[in-house]
């Protein structure tokens, strides 16, 4: 007699996850590098002052240079001042680096944080009034030379000269 057949069983090989599949092969080199840079960034973040760590992110390791991205010039200056500590920490992790490059970028340094641009209507009252005045001036068009509001006013000496009667010419 034959044995009863049940449902077919798949081979005992585990199905790889999407992330494992993406990390297999030579096409995964950029993903592996990004993962390595992220872990290196977390390790080097410990060498940064607490306030600076929120505004700086390791962007790349380019040969013998560490490239950091910061979200403002003031943070870039602070990062440069902490450069020796960062380079020492990188060397202790086995990197052969001897330079720190700082790039100022307009993007969030923390993943998942969106860059917020000013919302329309969120400007101050003085900004709104200045913009309103500029729009009115543009709508008026070019001013005539005679009614030029922005023309320089004559000095007091010029006004006094204009009131004096002309001098009589010498009759020689």
TIVO-2410 file (N, C-alpha, C; in nm, 3 decimals):
# residues 172
REC num residu      c1      c2      c3 atome chaine
REC   1      X   0.082  -0.117   0.000     N      A
REC   1      X   0.000   0.000   0.000    CA      A
REC   1      X   0.086   0.122   0.000     C      A
REC   2      X   0.026   0.222  -0.055     N      A
REC   2      X   0.101   0.347  -0.058    CA      A
REC   2      X   0.068   0.431   0.064     C      A
REC   3      X   0.163   0.517   0.097     N      A
REC   3      X   0.144   0.604   0.212    CA      A
REC   3      X   0.052   0.719   0.172     C      A
REC   4      X  -0.033   0.764   0.265     N      A
REC   4      X  -0.116   0.880   0.231    CA      A
REC   4      X  -0.028   1.005   0.221     C      A
REC   5      X  -0.058   1.081   0.122     N      A
REC   5      X   0.021   1.203   0.100    CA      A
REC   5      X  -0.049   1.322   0.164     C      A
REC   6      X   0.025   1.396   0.241     N      A
REC   6      X  -0.025   1.519   0.301    CA      A
REC   6      X   0.017   1.638   0.216     C      A
REC   7      X  -0.004   1.758   0.265     N      A
REC   7      X   0.040   1.875   0.190    CA      A
REC   7      X   0.193   1.873   0.174     C      A
REC   8      X   0.236   1.921   0.061     N      A
REC   8      X   0.381   1.923   0.033    CA      A
REC   8      X   0.451   2.021   0.125     C      A
REC   9      X   0.561   1.981   0.173     N      A
REC   9      X   0.638   2.069   0.261    CA      A
REC   9      X   0.748   2.136   0.180     C      A
REC  10      X   0.769   2.264   0.208     N      A
REC  10      X   0.875   2.339   0.141    CA      A
REC  10      X   1.009   2.293   0.196     C      A
REC  11      X   1.113   2.309   0.120     N      A
REC  11      X   1.245   2.275   0.172    CA      A
REC  11      X   1.271   2.350   0.302     C      A
REC  12      X   1.356   2.296   0.383     N      A
REC  12      X   1.382   2.354   0.516    CA      A
REC  12      X   1.464   2.482   0.510     C      A
REC  13      X   1.488   2.532   0.393     N      A
REC  13      X   1.564   2.656   0.376    CA      A
REC  13      X   1.478   2.776   0.417     C      A
REC  14      X   1.532   2.868   0.500     N      A
REC  14      X   1.457   2.986   0.546    CA      A
REC  14      X   1.452   3.089   0.435     C      A
REC  15      X   1.341   3.157   0.428     N      A
REC  15      X   1.324   3.263   0.327    CA      A
REC  15      X   1.389   3.389   0.381     C      A
REC  16      X   1.479   3.449   0.304     N      A
REC  16      X   1.547   3.569   0.355    CA      A
REC  16      X   1.452   3.689   0.356     C      A
REC  17      X   1.475   3.777   0.452     N      A
REC  17      X   1.395   3.899   0.457    CA      A
REC  17      X   1.437   3.992   0.344     C      A
REC  18      X   1.358   4.095   0.322     N      A
REC  18      X   1.389   4.190   0.214    CA      A
REC  18      X   1.523   4.258   0.240     C      A
REC  19      X   1.552   4.289   0.366     N      A
REC  19      X   1.678   4.356   0.399    CA      A
REC  19      X   1.797   4.263   0.374     C      A
REC  20      X   1.783   4.137   0.410     N      A
REC  20      X   1.891   4.040   0.386    CA      A
REC  20      X   1.912   4.019   0.237     C      A
REC  21      X   1.802   4.018   0.164     N      A
REC  21      X   1.813   4.001   0.019    CA      A
REC  21      X   1.880   4.121  -0.044     C      A
REC  22      X   1.850   4.241   0.008     N      A
REC  22      X   1.911   4.362  -0.047    CA      A
REC  22      X   2.060   4.368  -0.016     C      A
REC  23      X   2.101   4.310   0.097     N      A
REC  23      X   2.242   4.314   0.136    CA      A
REC  23      X   2.324   4.202   0.074     C      A
REC  24      X   2.263   4.118  -0.008     N      A
REC  24      X   2.336   4.009  -0.073    CA      A
REC  24      X   2.382   4.056  -0.211     C      A
REC  25      X   2.505   4.028  -0.244     N      A
REC  25      X   2.555   4.061  -0.377    CA      A
REC  25      X   2.627   4.194  -0.382     C      A
REC  26      X   2.683   4.222  -0.499     N      A
REC  26      X   2.763   4.345  -0.515    CA      A
REC  26      X   2.677   4.470  -0.524     C      A
REC  27      X   2.549   4.456  -0.554     N      A
REC  27      X   2.462   4.573  -0.560    CA      A
REC  27      X   2.437   4.631  -0.422     C      A
REC  28      X   2.472   4.557  -0.320     N      A
REC  28      X   2.447   4.600  -0.183    CA      A
REC  28      X   2.558   4.687  -0.125     C      A
REC  29      X   2.665   4.709  -0.200     N      A
REC  29      X   2.776   4.786  -0.146    CA      A
REC  29      X   2.734   4.924  -0.094     C      A
REC  30      X   2.653   5.002  -0.167     N      A
REC  30      X   2.611   5.132  -0.110    CA      A
REC  30      X   2.529   5.117   0.018     C      A
REC  31      X   2.446   5.013   0.025     N      A
REC  31      X   2.367   4.992   0.147    CA      A
REC  31      X   2.456   4.955   0.265     C      A
REC  32      X   2.553   4.870   0.240     N      A
REC  32      X   2.646   4.831   0.347    CA      A
REC  32      X   2.727   4.950   0.394     C      A
REC  33      X   2.769   5.035   0.301     N      A
REC  33      X   2.846   5.154   0.339    CA      A
REC  33      X   2.760   5.250   0.420     C      A
REC  34      X   2.636   5.268   0.379     N      A
REC  34      X   2.546   5.357   0.454    CA      A
REC  34      X   2.523   5.303   0.594     C      A
REC  35      X   2.506   5.174   0.607     N      A
REC  35      X   2.488   5.113   0.738    CA      A
REC  35      X   2.615   5.131   0.823     C      A
REC  36      X   2.732   5.115   0.762     N      A
REC  36      X   2.859   5.133   0.833    CA      A
REC  36      X   2.875   5.279   0.878     C      A
REC  37      X   2.841   5.374   0.789     N      A
REC  37      X   2.853   5.516   0.825    CA      A
REC  37      X   2.758   5.551   0.940     C      A
REC  38      X   2.639   5.493   0.939     N      A
REC  38      X   2.543   5.521   1.046    CA      A
REC  38      X   2.595   5.469   1.180     C      A
REC  39      X   2.649   5.348   1.180     N      A
REC  39      X   2.702   5.295   1.307    CA      A
REC  39      X   2.825   5.374   1.352     C      A
REC  40      X   2.909   5.416   1.258     N      A
REC  40      X   3.025   5.498   1.291    CA      A
REC  40      X   2.982   5.633   1.346     C      A
REC  41      X   2.877   5.691   1.288     N      A
REC  41      X   2.825   5.818   1.336    CA      A
REC  41      X   2.778   5.805   1.480     C      A
REC  42      X   2.710   5.697   1.513     N      A
REC  42      X   2.664   5.676   1.651    CA      A
REC  42      X   2.782   5.663   1.747     C      A
REC  43      X   2.888   5.599   1.704     N      A
REC  43      X   3.005   5.582   1.790    CA      A
REC  43      X   3.080   5.714   1.808     C      A
REC  44      X   3.093   5.792   1.700     N      A
REC  44      X   3.167   5.919   1.710    CA      A
REC  44      X   3.085   6.027   1.780     C      A
REC  45      X   2.955   6.012   1.782     N      A
REC  45      X   2.868   6.110   1.847    CA      A
REC  45      X   2.900   6.123   1.996     C      A
REC  46      X   2.955   6.017   2.053     N      A
REC  46      X   2.990   6.020   2.194    CA      A
REC  46      X   3.105   6.116   2.223     C      A
REC  47      X   3.185   6.148   2.121     N      A
REC  47      X   3.298   6.240   2.138    CA      A
REC  47      X   3.255   6.386   2.125     C      A
REC  48      X   3.131   6.409   2.082     N      A
REC  48      X   3.082   6.546   2.062    CA      A
REC  48      X   3.017   6.599   2.188     C      A
REC  49      X   3.023   6.731   2.209     N      A
REC  49      X   2.943   6.789   2.317    CA      A
REC  49      X   2.794   6.763   2.291     C      A
REC  50      X   2.717   6.751   2.396     N      A
REC  50      X   2.578   6.710   2.385    CA      A
REC  50      X   2.496   6.801   2.292     C      A
REC  51      X   2.511   6.933   2.307     N      A
REC  51      X   2.434   7.026   2.223    CA      A
REC  51      X   2.475   7.014   2.077     C      A
REC  52      X   2.603   6.995   2.051     N      A
REC  52      X   2.653   6.986   1.915    CA      A
REC  52      X   2.610   6.857   1.848     C      A
REC  53      X   2.598   6.750   1.923     N      A
REC  53      X   2.561   6.620   1.866    CA      A
REC  53      X   2.425   6.624   1.799     C      A
REC  54      X   2.337   6.711   1.845     N      A
REC  54      X   2.204   6.721   1.785    CA      A
REC  54      X   2.207   6.795   1.651     C      A
REC  55      X   2.316   6.865   1.620     N      A
REC  55      X   2.322   6.946   1.497    CA      A
REC  55      X   2.427   6.899   1.398     C      A
REC  56      X   2.499   6.793   1.430     N      A
REC  56      X   2.605   6.744   1.342    CA      A
REC  56      X   2.583   6.597   1.310     C      A
REC  57      X   2.618   6.560   1.189     N      A
REC  57      X   2.601   6.420   1.146    CA      A
REC  57      X   2.719   6.384   1.056     C      A
REC  58      X   2.775   6.265   1.078     N      A
REC  58      X   2.882   6.217   0.993    CA      A
REC  58      X   2.825   6.192   0.854     C      A
REC  59      X   2.882   6.257   0.753     N      A
REC  59      X   2.831   6.244   0.617    CA      A
REC  59      X   2.912   6.143   0.537     C      A
REC  60      X   3.044   6.136   0.561     N      A
REC  60      X   3.127   6.049   0.480    CA      A
REC  60      X   3.264   6.032   0.546     C      A
REC  61      X   3.331   5.926   0.507     N      A
REC  61      X   3.474   5.910   0.537    CA      A
REC  61      X   3.540   5.904   0.401     C      A
REC  62      X   3.609   6.012   0.367     N      A
REC  62      X   3.667   6.027   0.233    CA      A
REC  62      X   3.819   6.014   0.245     C      A
REC  63      X   3.868   5.893   0.227     N      A
REC  63      X   4.012   5.870   0.241    CA      A
REC  63      X   4.057   5.891   0.383     C      A
REC  64      X   4.135   5.996   0.403     N      A
REC  64      X   4.185   6.026   0.538    CA      A
REC  64      X   4.109   6.143   0.601     C      A
REC  65      X   3.991   6.173   0.549     N      A
REC  65      X   3.913   6.287   0.601    CA      A
REC  65      X   3.777   6.241   0.651     C      A
REC  66      X   3.737   6.296   0.765     N      A
REC  66      X   3.600   6.279   0.813    CA      A
REC  66      X   3.519   6.397   0.762     C      A
REC  67      X   3.408   6.371   0.696     N      A
REC  67      X   3.323   6.479   0.645    CA      A
REC  67      X   3.197   6.482   0.730     C      A
REC  68      X   3.173   6.595   0.794     N      A
REC  68      X   3.056   6.614   0.878    CA      A
REC  68      X   2.961   6.714   0.813     C      A
REC  69      X   2.832   6.694   0.830     N      A
REC  69      X   2.729   6.788   0.786    CA      A
REC  69      X   2.668   6.851   0.910     C      A
REC  70      X   2.661   6.984   0.912     N      A
REC  70      X   2.598   7.055   1.023    CA      A
REC  70      X   2.492   7.147   0.967     C      A
REC  71      X   2.397   7.188   1.051     N      A
REC  71      X   2.285   7.266   1.000    CA      A
REC  71      X   2.298   7.417   1.021     C      A
REC  72      X   2.418   7.466   1.041     N      A
REC  72      X   2.436   7.610   1.052    CA      A
REC  72      X   2.583   7.645   1.070     C      A
REC  73      X   2.621   7.768   1.031     N      A
REC  73      X   2.762   7.808   1.042    CA      A
REC  73      X   2.813   7.809   1.186     C      A
REC  74      X   2.730   7.845   1.280     N      A
REC  74      X   2.775   7.848   1.420    CA      A
REC  74      X   2.807   7.707   1.467     C      A
REC  75      X   2.726   7.610   1.427     N      A
REC  75      X   2.753   7.471   1.464    CA      A
REC  75      X   2.878   7.420   1.394     C      A
REC  76      X   2.903   7.469   1.273     N      A
REC  76      X   3.025   7.431   1.203    CA      A
REC  76      X   3.149   7.478   1.278     C      A
REC  77      X   3.142   7.601   1.331     N      A
REC  77      X   3.255   7.653   1.409    CA      A
REC  77      X   3.277   7.571   1.535     C      A
REC  78      X   3.167   7.538   1.601     N      A
REC  78      X   3.180   7.457   1.723    CA      A
REC  78      X   3.237   7.319   1.692     C      A
REC  79      X   3.196   7.262   1.578     N      A
REC  79      X   3.247   7.130   1.541    CA      A
REC  79      X   3.397   7.138   1.511     C      A
REC  80      X   3.440   7.244   1.443     N      A
REC  80      X   3.584   7.260   1.416    CA      A
REC  80      X   3.664   7.272   1.545     C      A
REC  81      X   3.606   7.339   1.646     N      A
REC  81      X   3.674   7.351   1.774    CA      A
REC  81      X   3.687   7.215   1.843     C      A
REC  82      X   3.592   7.125   1.818     N      A
REC  82      X   3.597   6.991   1.877    CA      A
REC  82      X   3.667   6.891   1.786     C      A
REC  83      X   3.730   6.939   1.681     N      A
REC  83      X   3.789   6.853   1.579    CA      A
REC  83      X   3.891   6.755   1.631     C      A
REC  84      X   3.979   6.798   1.723     N      A
REC  84      X   4.083   6.708   1.774    CA      A
REC  84      X   4.022   6.589   1.849     C      A
REC  85      X   3.918   6.616   1.928     N      A
REC  85      X   3.854   6.507   2.003    CA      A
REC  85      X   3.786   6.409   1.908     C      A
REC  86      X   3.725   6.460   1.802     N      A
REC  86      X   3.657   6.373   1.705    CA      A
REC  86      X   3.759   6.288   1.632     C      A
REC  87      X   3.868   6.350   1.587     N      A
REC  87      X   3.971   6.274   1.516    CA      A
REC  87      X   4.035   6.169   1.605     C      A
REC  88      X   4.058   6.202   1.732     N      A
REC  88      X   4.114   6.103   1.826    CA      A
REC  88      X   4.018   5.986   1.845     C      A
REC  89      X   3.888   6.017   1.856     N      A
REC  89      X   3.788   5.911   1.872    CA      A
REC  89      X   3.784   5.823   1.747     C      A
REC  90      X   3.794   5.884   1.629     N      A
REC  90      X   3.793   5.806   1.504    CA      A
REC  90      X   3.917   5.717   1.495     C      A
REC  91      X   4.031   5.770   1.536     N      A
REC  91      X   4.154   5.690   1.533    CA      A
REC  91      X   4.145   5.574   1.631     C      A
REC  92      X   4.079   5.596   1.745     N      A
REC  92      X   4.065   5.488   1.842    CA      A
REC  92      X   3.973   5.377   1.790     C      A
REC  93      X   3.889   5.409   1.691     N      A
REC  93      X   3.803   5.309   1.629    CA      A
REC  93      X   3.871   5.239   1.512     C      A
REC  94      X   3.996   5.277   1.483     N      A
REC  94      X   4.072   5.209   1.379    CA      A
REC  94      X   4.074   5.282   1.246     C      A
REC  95      X   4.022   5.403   1.240     N      A
REC  95      X   4.024   5.480   1.115    CA      A
REC  95      X   4.155   5.558   1.105     C      A
REC  96      X   4.212   5.562   0.986     N      A
REC  96      X   4.334   5.640   0.963    CA      A
REC  96      X   4.295   5.775   0.907     C      A
REC  97      X   4.247   5.863   0.993     N      A
REC  97      X   4.202   5.996   0.950    CA      A
REC  97      X   4.292   6.101   1.012     C      A
REC  98      X   4.311   6.211   0.937     N      A
REC  98      X   4.392   6.321   0.991    CA      A
REC  98      X   4.333   6.458   0.959     C      A
REC  99      X   4.213   6.461   0.904     N      A
REC  99      X   4.150   6.590   0.872    CA      A
REC  99      X   4.001   6.582   0.896     C      A
REC 100      X   3.943   6.698   0.927     N      A
REC 100      X   3.800   6.710   0.948    CA      A
REC 100      X   3.747   6.813   0.851     C      A
REC 101      X   3.647   6.775   0.773     N      A
REC 101      X   3.583   6.866   0.677    CA      A
REC 101      X   3.441   6.891   0.727     C      A
REC 102      X   3.400   7.017   0.730     N      A
REC 102      X   3.267   7.052   0.778    CA      A
REC 102      X   3.190   7.114   0.663     C      A
REC 103      X   3.072   7.062   0.638     N      A
REC 103      X   2.983   7.114   0.534    CA      A
REC 103      X   2.857   7.168   0.602     C      A
REC 104      X   2.818   7.289   0.562     N      A
REC 104      X   2.695   7.348   0.612    CA      A
REC 104      X   2.584   7.309   0.514     C      A
REC 105      X   2.480   7.246   0.564     N      A
REC 105      X   2.372   7.199   0.477    CA      A
REC 105      X   2.238   7.246   0.532     C      A
REC 106      X   2.144   7.265   0.442     N      A
REC 106      X   2.008   7.302   0.482    CA      A
REC 106      X   1.921   7.177   0.474     C      A
REC 107      X   1.942   7.092   0.569     N      A
REC 107      X   1.864   6.970   0.578    CA      A
REC 107      X   1.871   6.920   0.721     C      A
REC 108      X   1.780   6.837   0.759     N      A
REC 108      X   1.786   6.789   0.897    CA      A
REC 108      X   1.907   6.700   0.917     C      A
REC 109      X   1.972   6.715   1.031     N      A
REC 109      X   2.086   6.629   1.061    CA      A
REC 109      X   2.039   6.499   1.124     C      A
REC 110      X   1.918   6.497   1.176     N      A
REC 110      X   1.862   6.376   1.234    CA      A
REC 110      X   1.769   6.311   1.133     C      A
REC 111      X   1.781   6.181   1.109     N      A
REC 111      X   1.691   6.116   1.015    CA      A
REC 111      X   1.548   6.122   1.065     C      A
REC 112      X   1.458   6.143   0.972     N      A
REC 112      X   1.316   6.146   1.006    CA      A
REC 112      X   1.265   6.282   1.050     C      A
REC 113      X   1.350   6.383   1.053     N      A
REC 113      X   1.309   6.517   1.092    CA      A
REC 113      X   1.300   6.601   0.966     C      A
REC 114      X   1.184   6.658   0.942     N      A
REC 114      X   1.164   6.735   0.820    CA      A
REC 114      X   1.216   6.877   0.837     C      A
REC 115      X   1.265   6.935   0.727     N      A
REC 115      X   1.306   7.075   0.727    CA      A
REC 115      X   1.181   7.159   0.718     C      A
REC 116      X   1.166   7.249   0.810     N      A
REC 116      X   1.045   7.332   0.810    CA      A
REC 116      X   1.078   7.469   0.757     C      A
REC 117      X   1.009   7.507   0.651     N      A
REC 117      X   1.023   7.642   0.600    CA      A
REC 117      X   0.917   7.728   0.667     C      A
REC 118      X   0.939   7.859   0.671     N      A
REC 118      X   0.840   7.944   0.737    CA      A
REC 118      X   0.705   7.931   0.668     C      A
REC 119      X   0.602   7.921   0.749     N      A
REC 119      X   0.468   7.910   0.694    CA      A
REC 119      X   0.420   8.044   0.642     C      A
REC 120      X   0.340   8.045   0.536     N      A
REC 120      X   0.287   8.173   0.490    CA      A
REC 120      X   0.201   8.233   0.600     C      A
REC 121      X   0.218   8.362   0.621     N      A
REC 121      X   0.140   8.432   0.723    CA      A
REC 121      X   0.203   8.424   0.861     C      A
REC 122      X   0.319   8.357   0.874     N      A
REC 122      X   0.381   8.346   1.006    CA      A
REC 122      X   0.484   8.456   1.030     C      A
REC 123      X   0.495   8.551   0.938     N      A
REC 123      X   0.593   8.657   0.954    CA      A
REC 123      X   0.543   8.761   1.054     C      A
REC 124      X   0.634   8.845   1.099     N      A
REC 124      X   0.598   8.945   1.199    CA      A
REC 124      X   0.517   9.058   1.135     C      A
REC 125      X   0.459   9.139   1.219     N      A
REC 125      X   0.377   9.250   1.170    CA      A
REC 125      X   0.457   9.351   1.090     C      A
REC 126      X   0.580   9.379   1.132     N      A
REC 126      X   0.662   9.475   1.058    CA      A
REC 126      X   0.700   9.421   0.921     C      A
REC 127      X   0.723   9.290   0.912     N      A
REC 127      X   0.753   9.232   0.780    CA      A
REC 127      X   0.632   9.243   0.688     C      A
REC 128      X   0.514   9.213   0.742     N      A
REC 128      X   0.393   9.221   0.660    CA      A
REC 128      X   0.368   9.364   0.611     C      A
REC 129      X   0.389   9.463   0.700     N      A
REC 129      X   0.365   9.602   0.658    CA      A
REC 129      X   0.469   9.646   0.555     C      A
REC 130      X   0.593   9.601   0.569     N      A
REC 130      X   0.696   9.636   0.471    CA      A
REC 130      X   0.664   9.572   0.336     C      A
REC 131      X   0.619   9.448   0.337     N      A
REC 131      X   0.581   9.382   0.211    CA      A
REC 131      X   0.461   9.449   0.147     C      A
REC 132      X   0.364   9.491   0.229     N      A
REC 132      X   0.246   9.561   0.177    CA      A
REC 132      X   0.287   9.692   0.111     C      A
REC 133      X   0.378   9.768   0.177     N      A
REC 133      X   0.424   9.895   0.121    CA      A
REC 133      X   0.500   9.871  -0.010     C      A
REC 134      X   0.580   9.767  -0.016     N      A
REC 134      X   0.654   9.736  -0.139    CA      A
REC 134      X   0.558   9.700  -0.251     C      A
REC 135      X   0.454   9.622  -0.221     N      A
REC 135      X   0.355   9.587  -0.325    CA      A
REC 135      X   0.283   9.710  -0.377     C      A
REC 136      X   0.252   9.805  -0.286     N      A
REC 136      X   0.183   9.928  -0.328    CA      A
REC 136      X   0.273  10.012  -0.419     C      A
REC 137      X   0.403  10.021  -0.384     N      A
REC 137      X   0.496  10.098  -0.467    CA      A
REC 137      X   0.511  10.034  -0.606     C      A
REC 138      X   0.515   9.902  -0.610     N      A
REC 138      X   0.527   9.833  -0.738    CA      A
REC 138      X   0.401   9.855  -0.820     C      A
REC 139      X   0.285   9.852  -0.755     N      A
REC 139      X   0.158   9.871  -0.827    CA      A
REC 139      X   0.146  10.012  -0.884     C      A
REC 140      X   0.205  10.112  -0.817     N      A
REC 140      X   0.198  10.250  -0.866    CA      A
REC 140      X   0.279  10.269  -0.993     C      A
REC 141      X   0.376  10.187  -1.015     N      A
REC 141      X   0.460  10.202  -1.133    CA      A
REC 141      X   0.568  10.305  -1.111     C      A
REC 142      X   0.645  10.336  -1.218     N      A
REC 142      X   0.754  10.433  -1.203    CA      A
REC 142      X   0.700  10.573  -1.175     C      A
REC 143      X   0.765  10.643  -1.086     N      A
REC 143      X   0.724  10.779  -1.051    CA      A
REC 143      X   0.784  10.878  -1.151     C      A
REC 144      X   0.712  10.988  -1.174     N      A
REC 144      X   0.765  11.094  -1.260    CA      A
REC 144      X   0.879  11.164  -1.188     C      A
REC 145      X   0.965  11.229  -1.266     N      A
REC 145      X   1.078  11.300  -1.206    CA      A
REC 145      X   1.030  11.416  -1.120     C      A
REC 146      X   0.918  11.476  -1.157     N      A
REC 146      X   0.870  11.592  -1.081    CA      A
REC 146      X   0.816  11.551  -0.945     C      A
REC 147      X   0.748  11.436  -0.935     N      A
REC 147      X   0.691  11.398  -0.807    CA      A
REC 147      X   0.773  11.287  -0.741     C      A
REC 148      X   0.899  11.283  -0.768     N      A
REC 148      X   0.978  11.175  -0.711    CA      A
REC 148      X   0.985  11.193  -0.559     C      A
REC 149      X   0.922  11.103  -0.490     N      A
REC 149      X   0.915  11.110  -0.345    CA      A
REC 149      X   1.052  11.079  -0.285     C      A
REC 150      X   1.127  10.996  -0.353     N      A
REC 150      X   1.256  10.954  -0.300    CA      A
REC 150      X   1.371  11.045  -0.342     C      A
REC 151      X   1.342  11.153  -0.414     N      A
REC 151      X   1.448  11.245  -0.457    CA      A
REC 151      X   1.506  11.314  -0.335     C      A
REC 152      X   1.636  11.343  -0.336     N      A
REC 152      X   1.695  11.410  -0.220    CA      A
REC 152      X   1.639  11.551  -0.205     C      A
REC 153      X   1.615  11.589  -0.081     N      A
REC 153      X   1.561  11.722  -0.054    CA      A
REC 153      X   1.673  11.825  -0.062     C      A
REC 154      X   1.643  11.945  -0.109     N      A
REC 154      X   1.748  12.048  -0.116    CA      A
REC 154      X   1.792  12.088   0.024     C      A
REC 155      X   1.918  12.124   0.035     N      A
REC 155      X   1.971  12.165   0.165    CA      A
REC 155      X   1.917  12.303   0.200     C      A
REC 156      X   1.940  12.343   0.323     N      A
REC 156      X   1.892  12.474   0.370    CA      A
REC 156      X   1.960  12.586   0.290     C      A
REC 157      X   2.088  12.570   0.261     N      A
REC 157      X   2.160  12.672   0.184    CA      A
REC 157      X   2.100  12.685   0.044     C      A
REC 158      X   2.063  12.574  -0.018     N      A
REC 158      X   2.002  12.580  -0.151    CA      A
REC 158      X   1.866  12.649  -0.145     C      A
REC 159      X   1.789  12.625  -0.039     N      A
REC 159      X   1.657  12.690  -0.027    CA      A
REC 159      X   1.674  12.841  -0.008     C      A
REC 160      X   1.774  12.884   0.073     N      A
REC 160      X   1.797  13.027   0.094    CA      A
REC 160      X   1.842  13.094  -0.034     C      A
REC 161      X   1.929  13.029  -0.111     N      A
REC 161      X   1.974  13.086  -0.238    CA      A
REC 161      X   1.858  13.104  -0.335     C      A
REC 162      X   1.764  13.013  -0.329     N      A
REC 162      X   1.651  13.020  -0.421    CA      A
REC 162      X   1.560  13.138  -0.387     C      A
REC 163      X   1.556  13.184  -0.261     N      A
REC 163      X   1.471  13.297  -0.221    CA      A
REC 163      X   1.534  13.432  -0.252     C      A
REC 164      X   1.667  13.438  -0.256     N      A
REC 164      X   1.735  13.566  -0.280    CA      A
REC 164      X   1.711  13.616  -0.422     C      A
REC 165      X   1.698  13.745  -0.433     N      A
REC 165      X   1.691  13.799  -0.569    CA      A
REC 165      X   1.827  13.786  -0.637     C      A
REC 166      X   1.831  13.771  -0.767     N      A
REC 166      X   1.959  13.758  -0.835    CA      A
REC 166      X   2.045  13.882  -0.816     C      A
REC 167      X   2.175  13.867  -0.814     N      A
REC 167      X   2.269  13.980  -0.800    CA      A
REC 167      X   2.273  14.058  -0.929     C      A
REC 168      X   2.281  14.189  -0.913     N      A
REC 168      X   2.296  14.267  -1.038    CA      A
REC 168      X   2.436  14.248  -1.096     C      A
REC 169      X   2.443  14.242  -1.223     N      A
REC 169      X   2.569  14.223  -1.294    CA      A
REC 169      X   2.646  14.356  -1.290     C      A
REC 170      X   2.776  14.347  -1.294     N      A
REC 170      X   2.860  14.468  -1.298    CA      A
REC 170      X   2.840  14.535  -1.432     C      A
REC 171      X   2.817  14.664  -1.431     N      A
REC 171      X   2.797  14.739  -1.556    CA      A
REC 171      X   2.928  14.804  -1.595     C      A
REC 172      X   3.018  14.736  -1.645     N      A
REC 172      X   3.143  14.797  -1.686    CA      A
REC 172      X   3.157  14.799  -1.832     C      A
***
